[in-house]
Amino acid sequence: MNIYEYSNTKTNGEINMETIEDYSETFRKKAYVHLKGRTIADVQRVTEHDGLGSEFEGTLKIIFSDGHWIVPSVDTEGNDGGVLFTTFEKAGTLL
């Protein structure tokens, strides 16, 4: 079973990730495959032209050298943008 087949595992109308066996490891492997070795080429803010909806406008967008990009979200359904906690001393705790 792959990660997309888990969408039918719901509790009270929402996906219950705690009931999905090995979800955490599957997520880690997926992130590893797509992010390992990438080079950050630019950092911008999401605009209306990115097609994510007005709730994401102003959220940090990390753009890689191959043109792909990532944006943080508060949850797996894409309800609003978020912040990144960091260990960078001069950036404070959040970006």
Backbone hydrogen bonds, N-H to C=O, Kabsch-Sander energy under -0.5 kcal/mol:
donor,donor_aa,acceptor,acceptor_aa,energy
5,E,2,N,-1.3
6,Y,3,I,-0.9
7,S,4,Y,-1.0
8,N,5,E,-0.8
9,T,6,Y,-2.5
10,K,8,N,-1.2
11,T,14,E,-3.6
14,E,11,T,-2.1
16,N,9,T,-1.2
17,M,15,I,-0.8
19,T,16,N,-1.4
20,I,17,M,-1.3
21,E,19,T,-0.8
23,Y,20,I,-1.7
26,T,22,D,-2.5
27,F,23,Y,-2.8
28,R,24,S,-2.2
29,K,25,E,-2.5
30,K,26,T,-2.3
31,A,27,F,-2.5
32,Y,28,R,-2.7
33,V,29,K,-2.4
34,H,30,K,-1.7
35,L,31,A,-2.4
36,K,32,Y,-2.3
38,R,35,L,-2.0
41,A,39,T,-0.5
41,A,63,I,-2.7
42,D,63,I,-1.9
44,Q,61,K,-2.5
46,V,59,T,-2.6
50,D,47,T,-1.8
51,G,48,E,-1.0
56,F,53,G,-1.6
57,E,53,G,-0.5
57,E,54,S,-0.9
58,G,46,V,-2.3
59,T,56,F,-2.6
61,K,44,Q,-3.0
62,I,70,I,-2.5
63,I,42,D,-2.6
63,I,61,K,-0.6
64,F,68,H,-3.2
65,S,39,T,-2.4
67,G,64,F,-2.1
70,I,62,I,-2.1
74,V,80,D,-1.7
78,G,75,D,-1.3
80,D,78,G,-1.5
81,G,55,E,-1.0
82,G,72,P,-0.6
86,T,93,T,-2.8
89,E,87,T,-0.6
91,A,88,F,-0.8
92,G,89,E,-1.0
95,L,84,L,-1.8
